[in-house]
Amino acid sequence: MKKNIQLFLLAGLVASVGFTSCSEEDTTVTPTTTTYGTISSYSAKLLGGQTNANVGSFFATDSGVVYRSAVVGASTLLQGRIDLVYFYGNSNQATIGAPNDSVVAFAHLNNSSLSLWTTKNATKFYATSITPEAFIASSNDSLVKTIDAASISSSLVNLLTVGKVVAFKTAAGKYGLYHVQSIDGTTGTDRSITINVKVQK
C-alpha cells in the first residue's frame, strides 16, 4: 500500500513538471516592430514680418510654399492650406501662430487681408526642448510622436529664438516640427525668420 502511494505521488510530480514546461513555451512573447510614418522636409523657408513687402508671411505645410497676403487673400483654396503665419511684435517679438489666432489677426490687421479670410486654419503649437541636432537627424515622424499630443494646444508661440524647435498640429490632423534657423531684420519692413520644417505626409 505504501509503495502504491509513493508511485502515485511520483506520477503526479512528473505530470506537474510536464505541464509547467508546456505552459512556459506557450507564454513566449514575439517582439513587435514599430513602423513610423514618412515626412515632408522643407529647408530654409523664409517668412517675412507683417510689414515686410518683399517676403510673404504665410506658410503652407502641405507644399512648403510661402505666400504673400494679396495672393492668399484672393483665394479661398489657398487660405485653407495656410498653417503657419509669422509676425514680429513689440511684446511678442518673433512669433509664429495660427491663421485663426486673434493676436496674429491683430498684428496683420493693417498689412494684410487676413481678417477677411473665409477659411482660417486652427493650427496648434508647443515649444519643445528638442535639440536642433535631434531635429536635423530625424527622418520620419518618430520624433514628433515622442511629444504628448495634449501638449500641442497653443494657437501661437512667441519670443522665438534661434535654435528653438516647435511642434505643431495642423487643422488637417498632421503633426510636424519647425526649427528656427535665423531671425533677421531690425525694422518692420525688413523683419524675417528662416525655419526648417518637417511634417507628416
C-alpha positions in Angstrom: 0.0 0.0 0.0 2.8 2.4 1.0 4.6 1.6 -2.3 1.5 2.3 -4.3 1.1 5.8 -2.7 4.7 6.7 -3.4 4.2 5.7 -7.1 1.0 7.8 -7.3 2.8 10.8 -5.9 5.8 10.4 -8.2 3.4 10.2 -11.3 1.7 13.4 -10.1 5.0 15.2 -9.8 6.1 14.2 -13.3 2.8 15.3 -14.8 3.1 18.6 -12.9 6.6 19.3 -14.3 5.5 18.5 -17.8 2.5 20.8 -17.5 4.7 23.7 -16.3 7.2 23.2 -19.1 4.4 23.3 -21.7 3.0 26.5 -20.1 6.3 28.3 -20.3 6.5 27.5 -24.0 3.0 28.9 -24.6 3.8 32.3 -23.0 6.8 33.1 -25.2 6.5 36.7 -26.4 7.3 37.6 -30.0 8.8 41.2 -30.3 6.8 43.7 -32.3 8.3 46.2 -34.8 7.2 49.8 -34.6 6.6 51.4 -38.0 6.9 55.2 -38.3 5.4 57.4 -41.0 7.1 59.4 -43.7 7.5 63.1 -43.6 8.0 66.1 -45.9 11.0 68.2 -45.2 11.4 71.8 -46.2 14.7 73.5 -45.7 15.4 77.2 -45.1 11.9 78.6 -45.6 12.0 82.4 -45.3 8.9 84.2 -43.9 8.6 88.0 -43.7 7.2 90.1 -40.9 3.8 91.7 -41.2 5.1 94.9 -42.8 7.7 93.2 -45.0 6.6 94.0 -48.5 9.2 91.7 -50.2 8.6 88.4 -48.3 5.4 86.6 -47.6 4.2 85.8 -44.1 2.0 82.8 -44.8 3.3 79.2 -45.0 1.5 76.1 -46.4 2.8 72.9 -44.7 1.4 70.6 -47.5 3.7 72.2 -50.1 6.4 74.2 -48.3 5.3 77.3 -50.2 5.4 80.8 -48.6 2.7 83.2 -49.8 2.2 86.9 -49.8 -1.0 88.4 -48.3 -2.5 89.5 -51.6 -2.2 86.1 -53.2 -3.7 84.2 -50.3 -6.4 86.8 -49.7 -7.7 86.3 -53.2 -8.1 82.5 -53.0 -10.3 80.6 -50.5 -8.5 77.4 -51.6 -5.1 78.8 -50.6 -6.5 80.1 -47.3 -7.3 76.6 -46.4 -3.7 75.5 -47.0 -2.1 78.1 -44.7 -1.0 76.6 -41.4 1.8 79.0 -40.1 1.7 82.8 -40.0 4.7 84.9 -39.0 4.8 88.4 -37.4 7.2 90.4 -35.2 5.7 92.5 -32.4 7.0 94.8 -29.7 6.0 92.5 -26.9 5.6 89.1 -28.7 8.8 89.7 -30.8 9.3 86.8 -33.3 6.1 84.8 -33.4 4.5 82.1 -35.4 0.8 81.4 -34.9 -2.3 80.0 -36.4 -4.4 81.9 -39.0 -7.3 81.9 -36.6 -5.4 83.3 -33.7 -6.7 86.8 -32.6 -3.2 88.1 -31.8 -2.0 87.1 -35.2 -5.0 88.7 -36.8 -4.4 92.0 -34.9 -0.7 92.0 -35.9 -1.7 91.7 -39.5 -4.7 94.0 -39.3 -3.3 96.9 -41.3 -1.0 94.9 -43.5 -2.9 92.1 -45.0 -6.4 90.8 -45.7 -6.2 88.1 -43.0 -9.2 89.5 -41.2 -11.3 89.0 -44.3 -10.3 85.3 -44.9 -13.2 82.9 -45.1 -11.0 80.0 -44.0 -8.6 80.3 -41.1 -6.9 77.1 -40.0 -6.7 76.3 -36.3 -3.1 75.1 -36.1 -1.9 74.2 -32.6 1.7 74.6 -31.2 4.0 73.5 -28.4 7.5 74.9 -27.7 9.6 71.7 -27.2 13.0 71.0 -25.6 14.1 69.1 -28.7 17.6 70.0 -29.8 18.4 71.2 -33.3 20.7 68.2 -33.7 17.8 65.8 -33.0 15.6 67.7 -35.4 18.1 67.6 -38.2 18.7 63.8 -37.6 15.0 62.9 -37.8 13.9 61.2 -41.0 10.4 60.1 -40.1 7.6 61.1 -37.7 9.1 59.2 -34.7 10.4 62.4 -33.1 7.2 64.3 -33.1 5.4 61.2 -31.7 7.5 61.4 -28.5 5.6 64.6 -27.6 2.3 64.3 -25.7 -0.4 65.3 -28.2 -2.3 67.1 -25.5 0.6 69.5 -25.0 0.3 70.8 -28.6 -2.5 73.1 -27.6 -1.5 76.8 -28.0 -2.5 78.9 -31.0 0.8 80.6 -31.2 4.4 80.5 -29.9 6.1 83.9 -29.3 9.5 85.1 -28.2 11.1 82.6 -30.6 14.9 82.3 -30.6 17.4 80.8 -32.9 17.7 77.0 -32.4 14.2 76.6 -31.0 12.2 73.6 -32.1 8.4 73.9 -32.0 5.9 71.1 -32.5 2.6 71.7 -34.3 -0.6 70.0 -35.4 -2.4 71.3 -38.4 -6.2 71.6 -38.8 -6.0 68.6 -41.1 -4.5 66.5 -38.2 -0.9 66.3 -39.4 1.8 66.6 -36.8 5.1 68.3 -37.5 8.1 70.3 -36.2 9.8 73.5 -37.2 13.3 74.6 -36.3 14.2 78.3 -36.1 17.4 78.8 -38.2 17.7 82.5 -38.1 15.8 85.7 -37.1 16.7 88.7 -39.2 16.0 92.4 -39.7 15.8 95.4 -37.4 12.8 97.4 -38.7 9.3 96.4 -39.6 9.9 96.5 -43.3 12.8 94.0 -43.2 11.9 91.6 -40.4 12.1 88.0 -41.3 12.5 84.5 -39.9 14.0 81.4 -41.5 12.7 78.0 -40.5 13.2 74.4 -41.4 10.0 72.3 -41.3 9.2 68.6 -41.1 5.6 67.4 -41.2 3.7 64.1 -41.7 2.7 63.3 -45.2 
